[in-house]
């Protein structure tokens, strides 16, 4: 399924308002990834957001509306999740997800180059 262009624009506009971010867009995970400082921060996957967050927030984020754990090859990926549209329709909810992803991006490690 192609990524939702309107959602990608929403992410792009949000990130553009933050000064001094080094943002790169890249097609990844079947969607459009927004890399901040060369680290995957948030991805638009179909109509969902996919993002990284501090694994210490697991209890908090998993209780949010729209949260789906990210599972790859049968294994739950700690610190990664999908968020369905009902979880970010409201501006405040969208801001929440973007903020926790950007906060974690500051301390997240870059992926190892293959």
MDAnalysis code that builds the backbone (N, CA, C; Angstrom):
import MDAnalysis as mda
import numpy as np

u = mda.Universe.empty(342, n_residues=114, atom_resindex=np.repeat(np.arange(114), 3), trajectory=True)
u.add_TopologyAttr("name", ["N", "CA", "C"] * 114)
u.add_TopologyAttr("resid", np.arange(1, 115))
u.add_TopologyAttr("resname", ["UNK", "UNK", "UNK", "UNK", "UNK", "UNK", "UNK", "UNK", "UNK", "UNK", "UNK", "UNK", "UNK", "UNK", "UNK", "UNK", "UNK", "UNK", "UNK", "UNK", "UNK", "UNK", "UNK", "UNK", "UNK", "UNK", "UNK", "UNK", "UNK", "UNK", "UNK", "UNK", "UNK", "UNK", "UNK", "UNK", "UNK", "UNK", "UNK", "UNK", "UNK", "UNK", "UNK", "UNK", "UNK", "UNK", "UNK", "UNK", "UNK", "UNK", "UNK", "UNK", "UNK", "UNK", "UNK", "UNK", "UNK", "UNK", "UNK", "UNK", "UNK", "UNK", "UNK", "UNK", "UNK", "UNK", "UNK", "UNK", "UNK", "UNK", "UNK", "UNK", "UNK", "UNK", "UNK", "UNK", "UNK", "UNK", "UNK", "UNK", "UNK", "UNK", "UNK", "UNK", "UNK", "UNK", "UNK", "UNK", "UNK", "UNK", "UNK", "UNK", "UNK", "UNK", "UNK", "UNK", "UNK", "UNK", "UNK", "UNK", "UNK", "UNK", "UNK", "UNK", "UNK", "UNK", "UNK", "UNK", "UNK", "UNK", "UNK", "UNK", "UNK", "UNK"])
u.atoms.positions = np.array([
    [0.849, -1.176, 0.000],
    [0.000, 0.000, 0.000],
    [0.899, 1.245, 0.000],
    [0.646, 2.186, -0.891],
    [1.456, 3.408, -0.901],
    [1.177, 4.242, 0.349],
    [2.116, 5.097, 0.662],
    [1.943, 5.919, 1.856],
    [0.960, 7.059, 1.587],
    [0.338, 7.534, 2.650],
    [-0.652, 8.602, 2.593],
    [0.071, 9.942, 2.396],
    [-0.133, 10.555, 1.263],
    [0.558, 11.803, 0.909],
    [0.155, 12.938, 1.848],
    [-1.115, 13.016, 2.216],
    [-1.569, 14.076, 3.120],
    [-0.907, 13.942, 4.492],
    [-0.758, 12.705, 4.954],
    [-0.096, 12.488, 6.241],
    [1.387, 12.851, 6.136],
    [2.017, 12.494, 5.026],
    [3.425, 12.870, 4.817],
    [3.574, 14.392, 4.824],
    [2.637, 15.092, 4.197],
    [2.678, 16.562, 4.199],
    [2.514, 17.111, 5.614],
    [1.659, 16.475, 6.388],
    [1.436, 16.912, 7.775],
    [2.723, 16.766, 8.604],
    [3.406, 15.637, 8.427],
    [4.677, 15.416, 9.121],
    [5.708, 16.434, 8.645],
    [5.801, 16.613, 7.351],
    [6.752, 17.557, 6.750],
    [6.539, 18.972, 7.287],
    [5.282, 19.397, 7.339],
    [4.963, 20.744, 7.830],
    [5.306, 20.886, 9.311],
    [5.051, 19.865, 10.087],
    [5.374, 19.894, 11.515],
    [6.882, 20.064, 11.703],
    [7.650, 19.229, 11.003],
    [9.107, 19.266, 11.144],
    [9.698, 20.573, 10.633],
    [9.100, 21.141, 9.594],
    [9.616, 22.383, 9.004],
    [9.526, 23.558, 9.970],
    [8.639, 23.477, 10.947],
    [8.465, 24.572, 11.913],
    [9.526, 24.563, 13.015],
    [10.312, 23.500, 13.086],
    [11.314, 23.377, 14.143],
    [12.665, 23.822, 13.583],
    [13.238, 24.869, 14.165],
    [14.507, 25.379, 13.635],
    [15.668, 24.403, 13.834],
    [16.595, 24.464, 12.920],
    [17.874, 23.738, 12.996],
    [17.765, 22.222, 12.962],
    [16.715, 21.679, 12.358],
    [16.642, 20.232, 12.189],
    [17.256, 19.864, 10.841],
    [18.074, 18.853, 10.853],
    [18.636, 18.316, 9.622],
    [17.725, 17.167, 9.179],
    [16.822, 17.439, 8.243],
    [15.792, 16.479, 7.842],
    [16.082, 15.949, 6.447],
    [15.994, 14.624, 6.318],
    [16.119, 13.962, 5.025],
    [14.919, 13.048, 4.867],
    [14.358, 13.023, 3.681],
    [13.258, 12.103, 3.396],
    [13.807, 10.945, 2.568],
    [13.352, 9.745, 2.898],
    [13.863, 8.559, 2.221],
    [12.779, 7.485, 2.198],
    [12.618, 6.839, 1.069],
    [11.661, 5.735, 1.004],
    [12.253, 4.539, 1.737],
    [11.536, 4.125, 2.791],
    [11.973, 3.013, 3.648],
    [10.756, 2.287, 4.193],
    [10.916, 1.023, 4.493],
    [9.870, 0.234, 5.142],
    [8.540, 0.309, 4.383],
    [8.602, 0.448, 3.074],
    [7.390, 0.530, 2.273],
    [6.652, 1.844, 2.413],
    [7.297, 2.830, 2.977],
    [6.670, 4.135, 3.176],
    [7.688, 5.240, 2.973],
    [7.416, 6.382, 3.569],
    [8.309, 7.526, 3.477],
    [8.830, 7.835, 4.872],
    [10.155, 7.720, 5.029],
    [10.790, 7.978, 6.320],
    [11.304, 9.402, 6.368],
    [11.200, 9.982, 7.547],
    [11.770, 11.292, 7.826],
    [12.921, 11.051, 8.783],
    [14.134, 11.248, 8.274],
    [15.334, 11.077, 9.079],
    [15.725, 12.432, 9.646],
    [16.012, 12.465, 10.921],
    [16.484, 13.676, 11.579],
    [17.897, 13.374, 12.060],
    [18.841, 14.176, 11.604],
    [20.256, 13.948, 11.910],
    [20.690, 12.535, 11.511],
    [20.237, 12.122, 10.334],
    [20.589, 10.814, 9.748],
    [20.059, 9.621, 10.534],
    [19.032, 9.828, 11.376],
    [18.416, 8.740, 12.132],
    [16.922, 8.710, 11.824],
    [16.395, 7.516, 11.553],
    [14.973, 7.391, 11.268],
    [14.198, 7.852, 12.498],
    [13.351, 8.853, 12.290],
    [12.587, 9.434, 13.388],
    [11.122, 9.019, 13.280],
    [10.522, 9.306, 12.146],
    [9.116, 8.974, 11.921],
    [8.951, 8.547, 10.468],
    [8.019, 7.642, 10.241],
    [7.779, 7.106, 8.913],
    [6.272, 7.125, 8.664],
    [5.898, 7.444, 7.443],
    [4.498, 7.336, 7.045],
    [4.379, 6.022, 6.296],
    [3.623, 5.105, 6.864],
    [3.482, 3.751, 6.323],
    [2.004, 3.509, 6.035],
    [1.637, 3.563, 4.767],
    [0.222, 3.503, 4.418],
    [-0.460, 4.719, 5.004],
    [-1.478, 4.515, 5.829],
    [-2.156, 5.617, 6.507],
    [-1.732, 5.779, 7.953],
    [-0.735, 4.999, 8.373],
    [-0.263, 5.014, 9.760],
    [1.041, 5.779, 9.901],
    [1.285, 6.223, 11.112],
    [2.619, 6.691, 11.467],
    [3.394, 5.488, 11.987],
    [4.664, 5.451, 11.723],
    [5.555, 4.486, 12.352],
    [6.658, 5.326, 12.963],
    [6.961, 5.090, 14.232],
    [7.960, 5.945, 14.851],
    [8.764, 5.228, 15.910],
    [9.854, 5.911, 16.266],
    [10.726, 5.452, 17.344],
    [10.410, 6.276, 18.583],
    [10.523, 5.642, 19.734],
    [10.318, 6.340, 20.997],
    [11.191, 5.669, 22.044],
    [11.374, 6.349, 23.144],
    [12.169, 5.798, 24.233],
    [11.456, 4.560, 24.786],
    [12.106, 3.400, 24.773],
    [11.464, 2.187, 25.287],
    [11.005, 2.310, 26.735],
    [11.566, 3.240, 27.488],
    [11.123, 3.456, 28.878],
    [9.689, 3.981, 28.942],
    [9.165, 4.482, 27.816],
    [7.794, 4.997, 27.759],
    [6.777, 3.939, 27.333],
    [7.191, 2.693, 27.271],
    [6.345, 1.612, 26.737],
    [4.949, 1.576, 27.359],
    [4.851, 1.627, 28.670],
    [3.538, 1.556, 29.328],
    [2.661, 2.737, 28.916],
    [3.256, 3.919, 28.857],
    [2.516, 5.130, 28.487],
    [2.023, 5.059, 27.043],
    [2.928, 4.759, 26.111],
    [2.534, 4.802, 24.694],
    [1.610, 3.653, 24.326],
    [1.809, 2.494, 24.936],
    [0.964, 1.348, 24.580],
    [-0.477, 1.534, 25.038],
    [-0.721, 2.452, 25.958],
    [-2.082, 2.734, 26.430],
    [-2.799, 3.764, 25.553],
    [-2.086, 4.380, 24.625],
    [-2.664, 5.419, 23.762],
    [-3.551, 4.802, 22.683],
    [-4.589, 5.527, 22.325],
    [-5.478, 5.122, 21.233],
    [-4.671, 5.059, 19.944],
    [-4.868, 4.009, 19.176],
    [-4.216, 3.880, 17.875],
    [-2.871, 3.186, 17.910],
    [-2.321, 2.935, 19.104],
    [-1.011, 2.291, 19.221],
    [-1.057, 0.851, 18.728],
    [-0.071, 0.489, 17.933],
    [0.128, -0.902, 17.528],
    [1.611, -1.212, 17.687],
    [1.953, -2.326, 18.316],
    [3.369, -2.669, 18.420],
    [3.928, -2.986, 17.032],
    [5.197, -2.743, 16.855],
    [5.850, -3.086, 15.594],
    [6.452, -4.476, 15.760],
    [6.038, -5.372, 14.886],
    [6.516, -6.746, 14.948],
    [7.199, -7.076, 13.624],
    [8.452, -7.513, 13.715],
    [9.204, -7.907, 12.526],
    [9.731, -9.319, 12.742],
    [9.462, -10.173, 11.774],
    [9.901, -11.575, 11.837],
    [9.458, -12.234, 13.134],
    [8.228, -11.915, 13.562],
    [7.653, -12.512, 14.756],
    [8.145, -11.939, 16.078],
    [8.993, -10.915, 16.024],
    [9.561, -10.333, 17.245],
    [9.098, -8.899, 17.409],
    [8.645, -8.563, 18.623],
    [8.245, -7.195, 18.930],
    [9.494, -6.329, 18.989],
    [9.445, -5.210, 18.304],
    [10.575, -4.288, 18.259],
    [10.389, -3.223, 19.336],
    [11.177, -3.299, 20.388],
    [11.092, -2.320, 21.473],
    [11.451, -0.934, 20.965],
    [10.659, 0.051, 21.350],
    [10.934, 1.428, 20.973],
    [10.461, 1.808, 19.585],
    [9.708, 0.937, 18.939],
    [9.120, 1.219, 17.628],
    [7.634, 0.893, 17.701],
    [6.820, 1.683, 17.028],
    [5.395, 1.361, 16.978],
    [4.760, 1.952, 15.724],
    [3.576, 1.480, 15.460],
    [2.695, 2.081, 14.468],
    [1.610, 2.810, 15.243],
    [1.090, 3.864, 14.643],
    [-0.044, 4.569, 15.228],
    [-1.090, 4.698, 14.129],
    [-2.254, 4.128, 14.397],
    [-3.354, 4.211, 13.435],
    [-3.963, 5.617, 13.463],
    [-4.673, 6.007, 12.382],
    [-5.194, 7.374, 12.263],
    [-6.012, 7.879, 13.446],
    [-6.798, 7.020, 14.089],
    [-7.587, 7.510, 15.221],
    [-6.684, 7.954, 16.378],
    [-5.428, 7.550, 16.363],
    [-4.496, 7.930, 17.410],
    [-3.793, 9.258, 17.185],
    [-3.965, 9.847, 15.998],
    [-3.305, 11.137, 15.738],
    [-4.194, 12.122, 14.982],
    [-5.490, 11.828, 14.897],
    [-6.407, 12.730, 14.196],
    [-6.428, 14.118, 14.824],
    [-6.498, 14.155, 16.158],
    [-6.518, 15.437, 16.875],
    [-5.108, 16.020, 16.887],
    [-5.038, 17.341, 16.773],
    [-3.750, 18.033, 16.729],
    [-2.900, 17.691, 17.957],
    [-3.500, 17.697, 19.129],
    [-2.746, 17.403, 20.351],
    [-2.161, 15.999, 20.352],
    [-2.913, 15.045, 19.816],
    [-2.423, 13.667, 19.747],
    [-1.280, 13.555, 18.739],
    [-1.431, 14.202, 17.596],
    [-0.367, 14.207, 16.583],
    [0.898, 14.816, 17.179],
    [0.759, 15.940, 17.870],
    [1.900, 16.602, 18.508],
    [2.587, 15.670, 19.509],
    [1.798, 14.943, 20.285],
    [2.360, 14.011, 21.266],
    [3.311, 13.025, 20.598],
    [2.826, 12.365, 19.545],
    [3.641, 11.353, 18.868],
    [4.890, 11.955, 18.244],
    [4.750, 13.108, 17.632],
    [5.904, 13.750, 17.012],
    [6.928, 14.147, 18.080],
    [6.453, 14.681, 19.198],
    [7.363, 15.130, 20.255],
    [8.138, 13.972, 20.873],
    [7.458, 12.858, 21.177],
    [8.203, 11.760, 21.799],
    [9.200, 11.158, 20.815],
    [8.869, 11.162, 19.547],
    [9.798, 10.649, 18.545],
    [11.009, 11.566, 18.393],
    [10.773, 12.861, 18.349],
    [11.871, 13.815, 18.232],
    [12.747, 13.829, 19.488],
    [12.140, 13.684, 20.657],
    [12.918, 13.643, 21.902],
    [13.838, 12.428, 21.915],
    [13.306, 11.289, 21.512],
    [14.128, 10.078, 21.503],
    [15.221, 10.174, 20.442],
    [14.916, 10.839, 19.349],
    [15.899, 10.977, 18.271],
    [17.188, 11.621, 18.769],
    [17.075, 12.493, 19.754],
    [18.262, 13.181, 20.283],
    [19.260, 12.211, 20.905],
    [18.764, 11.101, 21.475],
    [19.651, 10.156, 22.144],
    [19.774, 8.817, 21.408],
    [18.963, 8.604, 20.384],
    [18.984, 7.350, 19.639],
    [20.297, 7.191, 18.880],
    [20.713, 5.965, 18.727],
    [21.916, 5.679, 17.969],
    [21.561, 5.553, 16.487],
    [22.510, 5.933, 15.658],
    [22.329, 5.779, 14.215],
    [22.398, 4.297, 13.871],
    [21.653, 3.915, 12.846],
    [21.709, 2.534, 12.363],
    [23.089, 2.278, 11.794],
    [23.555, 1.051, 11.950],
    [24.857, 0.692, 11.403],
    [24.744, 0.573, 9.892],
    [25.718, 1.122, 9.198],
    [25.736, 1.045, 7.738],
    [26.101, -0.372, 7.328],
    [25.398, -0.848, 6.318],
    [25.662, -2.205, 5.833],
    [26.668, -2.180, 4.722],
])
